Each structure stands twice: as C-alpha cells, then as structure tokens.
Amino acid sequence: MTAPGTPPRRTWPYVVSAIVVLALQQGWNAQEVTTLAVSLLVLIAVITAAGADRE
C-alpha cells in the first residue's frame, strides 16, 4: 500500500522484464518469448482499462 498523497508505483514493467528474462534463460525460442511478452502486455492493458473505469 502507498501512503496517502504519494503516487502509486508502477512495478509491472519490472515484472514483465523478469518473466521474459526467465523464459529466455529456460531456453524458450524467440517466437515463444514474443508471444509471452505480448500476452502479458495485453493482460496488463485490460487490467489497467478495467481499473480506469472504476474511477
């Protein structure tokens, strides 16, 4: 939780980067990593859009 008056931290870029790096280290090929990254970004966009409708 953030303190009142402080902007929320955006940690999702770090999470996506970490997942993509782990996939590369596990030997996933470029096509699989690209598909994973796009899927994660779309999921984040949907969650962000759904959260924006609440405000």
PAVODO-492151 format. One record per residue: y, x, z of N, C-alpha, C in turn; residue in three letters; residue number from 1. Coordinates in steps of 0.001 Angstrom, whole numbers, plus 500000, padded with zeros to 6 digits. Example, Ala and Ser with C-alpha at 12.3 -4.5 7.8 and 13.67 -1.06 7.14 Angstrom:
2
<r n_north="494310" n_east="513190" n_up="507800" ca_north="495500" ca_east="512300" ca_up="507800" c_north="496700" c_east="513200" c_up="507800" torpa="ALA" vonu="1"/>
<r n_north="497750" n_east="512850" n_up="507080" ca_north="498940" ca_east="513670" ca_up="507140" c_north="500030" c_east="512900" c_up="507870" torpa="SER" vonu="2"/>
***
This chain:
55
<r n_north="498827" n_east="500836" n_up="500000" ca_north="500000" ca_east="500000" ca_up="500000" c_north="501242" c_east="500885" c_up="500000" torpa="MET" vonu="1"/>
<r n_north="502275" n_east="500395" n_up="499381" ca_north="503529" ca_east="501131" ca_up="499367" c_north="504475" c_east="500557" c_up="500401" torpa="THR" vonu="2"/>
<r n_north="505364" n_east="501397" n_up="500846" ca_north="506362" ca_east="500953" ca_up="501818" c_north="507360" c_east="500043" c_up="501121" torpa="ALA" vonu="3"/>
<r n_north="507946" n_east="499105" n_up="501839" ca_north="508933" ca_east="498225" ca_up="501222" c_north="510089" c_east="499036" c_up="500636" torpa="PRO" vonu="4"/>
<r n_north="510503" n_east="498668" n_up="499442" ca_north="511623" ca_east="499338" ca_up="498802" c_north="511243" c_east="500539" c_up="497949" torpa="GLY" vonu="5"/>
<r n_north="509971" n_east="500955" n_up="497974" ca_north="509553" ca_east="502076" ca_up="497133" c_north="508825" c_east="501533" c_up="495910" torpa="THR" vonu="6"/>
<r n_north="509033" n_east="502162" n_up="494758" ca_north="508358" ca_east="501678" ca_up="493552" c_north="506854" c_east="501939" c_up="493622" torpa="PRO" vonu="7"/>
<r n_north="506049" n_east="501076" n_up="493035" ca_north="504596" ca_east="501283" ca_up="493065" c_north="504218" c_east="502505" c_up="492237" torpa="PRO" vonu="8"/>
<r n_north="503210" n_east="503226" n_up="492688" ca_north="502734" ca_east="504403" ca_up="491953" c_north="501807" c_east="503961" c_up="490845" torpa="ARG" vonu="9"/>
<r n_north="501934" n_east="504572" n_up="489713" ca_north="501065" ca_east="504301" ca_up="488569" c_north="499990" c_east="505379" c_up="488511" torpa="ARG" vonu="10"/>
<r n_north="498822" n_east="505090" n_up="489063" ca_north="497757" ca_east="506085" ca_up="489092" c_north="496755" c_east="505892" c_up="487958" torpa="THR" vonu="11"/>
<r n_north="496882" n_east="504814" n_up="487174" ca_north="495884" ca_east="504561" ca_up="486137" c_north="495824" c_east="505651" c_up="485080" torpa="TRP" vonu="12"/>
<r n_north="496912" n_east="506334" n_up="484710" ca_north="496746" ca_east="507416" ca_up="483713" c_north="495836" c_east="508526" c_up="484225" torpa="PRO" vonu="13"/>
<r n_north="495906" n_east="508811" n_up="485528" ca_north="495057" ca_east="509850" ca_up="486092" c_north="493595" c_east="509406" c_up="486116" torpa="TYR" vonu="14"/>
<r n_north="493371" n_east="508156" n_up="486388" ca_north="492006" ca_east="507628" ca_up="486421" c_north="491382" c_east="507674" c_up="485030" torpa="VAL" vonu="15"/>
<r n_north="492134" n_east="507226" n_up="484019" ca_north="491617" ca_east="507251" ca_up="482638" c_north="491342" c_east="508684" c_up="482215" torpa="VAL" vonu="16"/>
<r n_north="492252" n_east="509586" n_up="482527" ca_north="492055" ca_east="511001" ca_up="482165" c_north="490812" c_east="511573" c_up="482831" torpa="SER" vonu="17"/>
<r n_north="490622" n_east="511273" n_up="484101" ca_north="489458" ca_east="511787" ca_up="484823" c_north="488157" c_east="511245" c_up="484237" torpa="ALA" vonu="18"/>
<r n_north="488128" n_east="509976" n_up="483897" ca_north="486917" ca_east="509373" ca_up="483324" c_north="486602" c_east="509989" c_up="481968" torpa="ILE" vonu="19"/>
<r n_north="487640" n_east="510196" n_up="481149" ca_north="487432" ca_east="510792" ca_up="479824" c_north="486939" c_east="512235" c_up="479957" torpa="VAL" vonu="20"/>
<r n_north="487522" n_east="512996" n_up="480875" ca_north="487072" ca_east="514376" ca_up="481084" c_north="485619" c_east="514403" c_up="481552" torpa="VAL" vonu="21"/>
<r n_north="485263" n_east="513519" n_up="482470" ca_north="483873" ca_east="513464" ca_up="482935" c_north="482917" c_east="513108" c_up="481802" torpa="LEU" vonu="22"/>
<r n_north="483323" n_east="512191" n_up="480941" ca_north="482476" ca_east="511828" ca_up="479800" c_north="482281" c_east="513028" c_up="478881" torpa="ALA" vonu="23"/>
<r n_north="483343" n_east="513790" n_up="478637" ca_north="483223" ca_east="514985" ca_up="477797" c_north="482311" c_east="516021" c_up="478446" torpa="LEU" vonu="24"/>
<r n_north="482433" n_east="516189" n_up="479748" ca_north="481590" ca_east="517156" ca_up="480454" c_north="480121" c_east="516749" c_up="480449" torpa="GLN" vonu="25"/>
<r n_north="479866" n_east="515455" n_up="480358" ca_north="478492" ca_east="514965" ca_up="480332" c_north="477877" c_east="515054" c_up="478936" torpa="GLN" vonu="26"/>
<r n_north="478678" n_east="515486" n_up="477953" ca_north="478149" ca_east="515683" ca_up="476616" c_north="478302" c_east="514512" c_up="475673" torpa="GLY" vonu="27"/>
<r n_north="479147" n_east="513560" n_up="476022" ca_north="479382" ca_east="512444" ca_up="475122" c_north="480052" c_east="512965" c_up="473855" torpa="TRP" vonu="28"/>
<r n_north="479731" n_east="512363" n_up="472720" ca_north="480379" ca_east="512797" ca_up="471477" c_north="481763" c_east="512156" c_up="471355" torpa="ASN" vonu="29"/>
<r n_north="482527" n_east="512641" n_up="470388" ca_north="483923" ca_east="512217" ca_up="470245" c_north="484055" c_east="510709" c_up="470012" torpa="ALA" vonu="30"/>
<r n_north="483167" n_east="510133" n_up="469235" ca_north="483230" ca_east="508696" ca_up="468954" c_north="483045" c_east="507877" c_up="470224" torpa="GLN" vonu="31"/>
<r n_north="482092" n_east="508267" n_up="471058" ca_north="481852" ca_east="507549" ca_up="472316" c_north="483034" c_east="507681" c_up="473274" torpa="GLU" vonu="32"/>
<r n_north="483618" n_east="508876" n_up="473348" ca_north="484753" ca_east="509099" ca_up="474236" c_north="485962" c_east="508294" c_up="473764" torpa="VAL" vonu="33"/>
<r n_north="486181" n_east="508258" n_up="472456" ca_north="487286" ca_east="507477" ca_up="471904" c_north="487104" c_east="505998" c_up="472211" torpa="THR" vonu="34"/>
<r n_north="485903" n_east="505492" n_up="472032" ca_north="485611" ca_east="504090" ca_up="472334" c_north="485831" c_east="503804" c_up="473817" torpa="THR" vonu="35"/>
<r n_north="485384" n_east="504697" n_up="474673" ca_north="485581" ca_east="504539" ca_up="476116" c_north="487066" c_east="504506" c_up="476463" torpa="LEU" vonu="36"/>
<r n_north="487831" n_east="505457" n_up="475934" ca_north="489256" ca_east="505533" ca_up="476242" c_north="490000" c_east="504283" c_up="475770" torpa="ALA" vonu="37"/>
<r n_north="489701" n_east="503831" n_up="474569" ca_north="490354" ca_east="502624" ca_up="474044" c_north="489988" c_east="501415" c_up="474903" torpa="VAL" vonu="38"/>
<r n_north="488732" n_east="501303" n_up="475279" ca_north="488303" ca_east="500176" ca_up="476104" c_north="489014" c_east="500176" c_up="477459" torpa="SER" vonu="39"/>
<r n_north="489141" n_east="501343" n_up="478065" ca_north="489835" ca_east="501430" ca_up="479353" c_north="491310" c_east="501055" c_up="479217" torpa="LEU" vonu="40"/>
<r n_north="491950" n_east="501529" n_up="478156" ca_north="493367" ca_east="501214" ca_up="477959" c_north="493589" c_east="499730" c_up="477687" torpa="LEU" vonu="41"/>
<r n_north="492692" n_east="499118" n_up="476939" ca_north="492796" ca_east="497673" ca_up="476690" c_north="492600" c_east="496903" c_up="477992" torpa="VAL" vonu="42"/>
<r n_north="491644" n_east="497317" n_up="478791" ca_north="491414" ca_east="496674" ca_up="480082" c_north="492656" c_east="496780" c_up="480973" torpa="LEU" vonu="43"/>
<r n_north="493264" n_east="497942" n_up="481011" ca_north="494483" ca_east="498126" ca_up="481806" c_north="495607" c_east="497243" c_up="481276" torpa="ILE" vonu="44"/>
<r n_north="495725" n_east="497139" n_up="479955" ca_north="496765" ca_east="496293" ca_up="479362" c_north="496567" c_east="494829" c_up="479737" torpa="ALA" vonu="45"/>
<r n_north="495331" n_east="494369" n_up="479722" ca_north="495042" ca_east="492979" ca_up="480081" c_north="495364" c_east="492729" c_up="481554" torpa="VAL" vonu="46"/>
<r n_north="494969" n_east="493652" n_up="482406" ca_north="495247" ca_east="493505" ca_up="483841" c_north="496750" c_east="493520" c_up="484097" torpa="ILE" vonu="47"/>
<r n_north="497450" n_east="494429" n_up="483445" ca_north="498905" ca_east="494516" ca_up="483611" c_north="499591" c_east="493237" c_up="483129" torpa="THR" vonu="48"/>
<r n_north="499147" n_east="492724" n_up="481990" ca_north="499737" ca_east="491494" ca_up="481450" c_north="499456" c_east="490310" c_up="482380" torpa="ALA" vonu="49"/>
<r n_north="498262" n_east="490252" n_up="482917" ca_north="497930" ca_east="489161" ca_up="483838" c_north="498759" c_east="489261" c_up="485113" torpa="ALA" vonu="50"/>
<r n_north="498995" n_east="490468" n_up="485593" ca_north="499814" ca_east="490665" ca_up="486781" c_north="501271" c_east="490336" c_up="486536" torpa="GLY" vonu="51"/>
<r n_north="501758" n_east="490576" n_up="485316" ca_north="503155" ca_east="490304" ca_up="484986" c_north="503411" c_east="488797" c_up="484941" torpa="ALA" vonu="52"/>
<r n_north="502407" n_east="488009" n_up="484611" ca_north="502570" ca_east="486550" ca_up="484560" c_north="502750" c_east="485951" c_up="485948" torpa="ASP" vonu="53"/>
<r n_north="502282" n_east="486632" n_up="486978" ca_north="502392" ca_east="486120" ca_up="488338" c_north="503810" c_east="486216" c_up="488876" torpa="ARG" vonu="54"/>
<r n_north="504561" n_east="487197" n_up="488416" ca_north="505891" ca_east="487437" ca_up="488975" c_north="506938" c_east="486519" c_up="488455" torpa="GLU" vonu="55"/>
***
